[in-house]
Amino acid sequence: MKHRQSCHRQLDLFVAKTPPAPIAPAERMKLLPLMSALLSEARGAAAATEAGDEDHV
């Protein structure tokens, strides 16, 4: 007897439904410093969190 396979596929919520519009080079150059600052802040926050999670023996 064959068993029916259930279809439990989860949709990826982060997949773009339409391709993103290209960003003009001038706009991209304006956004790079902002992205760099955000990434630096995120790395600093992650490092602070990891340092706070260390076991002190």
Secondary structure, DSSP 8 states (H G I E B T S, - for coil): ------------TTS-SS------HHHHHHHHHHHHHHHHHHHHHHHHHHHHHS---
